[in-house]
Amino acid sequence: VGHVAIQLAKLVGARVLATAGTSEKAAFVRMLGADEAILYHDEDLVERVMQLTGGRGADVVFDTVGGALFNQGINCTAYAGDVVTLLEPPVDAPWKAARSRNLRIGFDLMLTPMLQDLPEARAHQVDILRQGLGMLANGRLRIHISTVLPLKEAAEAHRQIGTGHTQGKIVLVP
């Protein structure tokens, strides 16, 4: 998700500060268009974001990792900024800091329209996917495939995703 988000943000003209756990992943996010890659194991994320934004913070933080990075994301978001997460926030999230800075917190679970039987929302998702397909077709968006596995190895794909060390997409084939 992160590697697509970087490209989409660049397509709308955003300055992108991306996090990376390794120097290899930092090179990968820069190749995708990130203006800066912050090695969150080696640098203080909040301090670095504040330095890169002149103390203002990021207007939008998109969390695809969760845990401590979600918490740090709140602390490096600009006043009245947006934090969007794909994951369950940690129990110790700094909600008081978010409230005192008037942050908007958004949750995005792609399965919700299906789980909640929301046909209009599903149709909207289909429209988004069609737009993405158009961007893929004209070369404005690239999907990085890290691994191709046979469908019978779906459990292995889930195991790899669960490690947090995958880079790009894992594709299952019949």
C-alpha positions in Angstrom: 0.0 0.0 0.0 2.8 2.4 0.9 4.5 2.1 -2.4 1.3 3.0 -4.2 0.5 5.9 -1.8 3.9 7.5 -2.5 3.2 7.5 -6.2 -0.3 8.8 -5.9 0.8 11.6 -3.6 3.5 12.6 -6.1 0.9 12.6 -8.9 -1.1 15.3 -7.1 2.0 17.3 -6.4 2.7 16.5 -2.7 6.1 16.6 -1.1 6.6 13.1 0.2 8.5 12.2 3.4 8.5 8.4 3.6 9.6 6.1 6.4 11.8 3.1 5.8 13.2 0.5 8.1 16.4 -0.2 6.1 18.7 1.6 3.7 17.5 -0.8 0.9 13.8 0.2 1.6 14.9 3.9 1.7 16.4 3.6 -1.8 13.2 1.9 -2.9 10.9 4.7 -1.7 13.2 7.3 -3.3 13.0 5.4 -6.6 9.2 5.6 -6.3 9.4 9.3 -5.9 9.7 10.1 -2.2 11.5 13.3 -1.6 13.0 12.1 1.6 13.4 8.7 3.2 13.5 8.7 7.0 15.2 5.6 8.5 13.0 5.3 11.6 15.3 2.8 13.3 18.2 5.2 13.1 16.6 8.6 13.3 14.0 10.2 15.6 11.1 10.3 13.2 9.3 13.3 14.8 12.5 15.3 15.1 13.4 14.6 11.4 9.9 15.5 10.1 9.9 18.7 12.1 13.4 19.5 10.7 12.3 18.8 7.1 9.1 20.9 7.5 10.6 23.9 9.3 8.9 22.9 12.6 5.4 22.8 11.0 4.9 19.1 10.7 3.3 17.0 8.0 -0.1 18.0 6.7 -1.1 14.4 6.1 0.3 11.3 7.7 -0.6 8.0 6.1 0.1 5.0 8.5 0.5 1.6 7.0 2.7 0.2 9.8 0.9 0.9 13.0 2.2 0.6 16.6 4.9 3.0 17.6 5.0 4.6 14.2 1.3 5.5 14.4 2.0 7.2 17.7 5.0 9.1 16.3 2.9 10.0 13.2 0.5 11.9 15.5 3.3 13.8 17.0 4.8 14.9 13.6 1.5 16.0 12.1 0.9 19.7 11.6 -1.8 21.6 13.5 -5.2 20.7 12.0 -3.6 18.0 9.9 -4.8 14.6 9.0 -3.7 11.1 10.2 -5.0 8.2 8.2 -4.4 4.6 9.3 -5.1 1.3 7.8 -4.6 -0.5 11.1 -6.0 -0.6 14.6 -4.4 2.2 16.6 -2.3 1.1 19.6 -3.8 1.3 23.1 -1.3 3.9 24.1 -2.0 6.3 21.2 -1.4 9.9 22.2 -5.0 10.9 21.8 -4.6 14.0 24.0 -1.9 15.3 21.7 -4.0 14.7 18.7 -7.0 16.5 20.2 -5.0 19.5 21.5 -3.6 20.0 17.9 -7.0 19.6 16.3 -5.9 16.6 14.2 -8.4 14.6 12.1 -7.9 10.9 12.5 -9.2 8.7 9.7 -9.5 5.0 9.5 -9.6 3.1 6.2 -10.5 -0.5 6.0 -11.1 -1.6 2.4 -13.3 -4.5 3.5 -15.8 -2.3 5.2 -18.1 -1.8 2.2 -18.3 -5.5 1.7 -18.6 -6.4 5.4 -21.3 -3.7 6.0 -23.1 -4.4 2.7 -22.7 -0.9 1.4 -23.3 -1.1 -2.4 -22.6 2.6 -3.1 -19.3 2.4 -1.3 -18.4 -0.8 -3.2 -19.2 1.0 -6.4 -16.9 3.9 -5.4 -14.1 1.4 -4.7 -14.6 -0.1 -8.1 -14.3 3.4 -9.6 -11.1 4.0 -7.7 -9.7 0.7 -8.9 -10.6 1.6 -12.5 -8.8 4.9 -12.1 -5.8 3.0 -10.8 -5.9 0.6 -13.7 -5.9 3.6 -16.1 -2.8 5.0 -14.3 -1.1 1.6 -14.6 -2.0 1.4 -18.3 -0.5 4.8 -19.1 2.6 4.3 -17.0 1.8 6.9 -14.3 1.6 4.2 -11.6 3.8 1.2 -11.1 3.2 -1.8 -9.0 6.3 -3.5 -7.6 6.0 -7.3 -7.4 8.4 -8.7 -4.9 7.4 -12.4 -5.0 5.2 -14.7 -7.1 4.0 -17.8 -5.3 1.6 -20.6 -6.3 -1.9 -20.3 -4.7 -1.3 -23.4 -2.6 1.4 -21.3 -0.8 -1.0 -18.6 0.3 -0.1 -19.4 4.0 3.5 -18.6 3.2 2.5 -15.3 1.5 0.6 -14.4 4.7 3.6 -15.4 6.8 5.9 -13.1 4.7 3.5 -10.2 4.9 3.3 -10.7 8.7 7.0 -10.3 9.1 6.8 -6.7 7.9 9.8 -7.2 5.7 8.1 -7.5 2.3 8.7 -4.8 -0.3 5.9 -4.4 -2.8 3.3 -7.0 -3.6 3.2 -10.7 -3.3 1.2 -12.3 -6.2 -0.5 -15.7 -5.9 -0.9 -17.6 -9.2 -2.9 -20.8 -9.9 
